[in-house]
Amino acid sequence: MMAATGVLGLTACTTKPMTPDEYMKFCTNRVKYWDMTFKNELQNYMGTTREKMPEVFCRRVMGGLQSGRITMKDLIEMHDKSSSVWPVIKGK
């Protein structure tokens, strides 16, 4: 459930679309406040370091959204292991 709660924080109520740089800053700032256990699990799943995990996660999510491989609905449903967001986060 933490995944769903954490990722919901990535959806911002804005009046204009964010640039990629704005999204990366927004996303990495949100990830900093996620539960440490969840962040460690993501770090291991993604095969990255603790320091790089927020940037890698956000870059992969942003790329998945831009390419159409995932949707915001996929992010919201991330707690479901069959969600299409997991391969994107893995970097596949």
C-alpha positions as CSV (number, residue, x, y, z in Angstrom):
1,M,0.0,0.0,0.0
2,M,2.9,2.3,0.6
3,A,3.7,2.3,-3.1
4,A,0.3,3.6,-4.0
5,T,0.4,6.3,-1.3
6,G,3.9,7.3,-2.3
7,V,3.3,7.5,-5.9
8,L,0.1,9.5,-5.5
9,G,2.3,12.2,-4.3
10,L,3.8,12.4,-7.8
11,T,0.6,13.7,-9.2
12,A,0.6,17.4,-9.0
13,C,-2.4,19.7,-9.3
14,T,-1.1,22.3,-11.7
15,T,-2.6,24.7,-14.2
16,K,0.1,24.1,-16.7
17,P,2.1,21.1,-17.8
18,M,5.5,20.7,-16.1
19,T,8.7,20.7,-18.1
20,P,10.9,17.6,-17.8
21,D,13.2,19.6,-15.4
22,E,10.3,20.8,-13.3
23,Y,8.9,17.2,-13.1
24,M,12.3,15.8,-12.1
25,K,12.7,18.3,-9.3
26,F,9.1,17.8,-8.1
27,C,9.3,14.0,-8.3
28,T,12.7,13.7,-6.5
29,N,11.6,16.0,-3.8
30,R,8.5,13.8,-3.2
31,V,10.5,10.6,-3.2
32,K,12.7,11.9,-0.4
33,Y,9.7,11.6,2.0
34,W,8.7,8.1,1.2
35,D,9.0,5.3,3.7
36,M,12.7,4.1,4.0
37,T,11.7,0.4,3.7
38,F,9.9,1.1,0.4
39,K,12.8,3.2,-0.9
40,N,15.2,0.3,-0.1
41,E,13.0,-2.2,-1.8
42,L,12.8,0.0,-4.9
43,Q,16.5,0.6,-4.8
44,N,17.2,-3.2,-4.9
45,Y,14.5,-3.8,-7.5
46,M,15.9,-1.1,-9.8
47,G,19.6,-2.2,-9.2
48,T,20.7,1.3,-8.2
49,T,22.3,3.0,-5.2
50,R,20.3,4.7,-2.4
51,E,21.7,8.0,-3.5
52,K,20.7,7.6,-7.1
53,M,17.3,5.9,-6.5
54,P,15.1,9.0,-6.5
55,E,16.6,10.3,-9.8
56,V,16.6,6.9,-11.5
57,F,13.0,6.2,-10.4
58,C,11.7,9.6,-11.5
59,R,13.6,9.5,-14.8
60,R,12.2,6.1,-15.6
61,V,8.6,7.1,-14.7
62,M,8.9,10.3,-16.7
63,G,10.2,8.4,-19.7
64,G,7.4,5.8,-19.4
65,L,4.8,8.5,-19.2
66,Q,6.3,10.4,-22.2
67,S,6.6,7.3,-24.3
68,G,3.0,6.1,-23.5
69,R,4.3,2.8,-21.9
70,I,2.6,3.8,-18.7
71,T,-0.2,6.1,-17.6
72,M,-1.0,8.0,-14.4
73,K,-3.6,5.2,-13.7
74,D,-0.7,2.7,-13.9
75,L,1.2,4.7,-11.3
76,I,-1.8,4.9,-9.0
77,E,-2.3,1.2,-9.3
78,M,1.4,0.5,-8.7
79,H,0.6,-1.6,-5.6
80,D,-0.8,-4.2,-8.0
81,K,2.2,-6.5,-8.9
82,S,0.7,-6.9,-12.4
83,S,0.8,-3.2,-13.1
84,S,2.7,-2.3,-16.3
85,V,4.7,0.3,-14.3
86,W,7.0,-2.4,-12.8
87,P,9.0,-3.2,-16.0
88,V,9.4,0.6,-16.6
89,I,10.7,1.1,-13.1
90,K,13.0,-1.9,-13.6
91,G,14.4,-0.3,-16.7
92,K,13.3,-2.9,-19.1
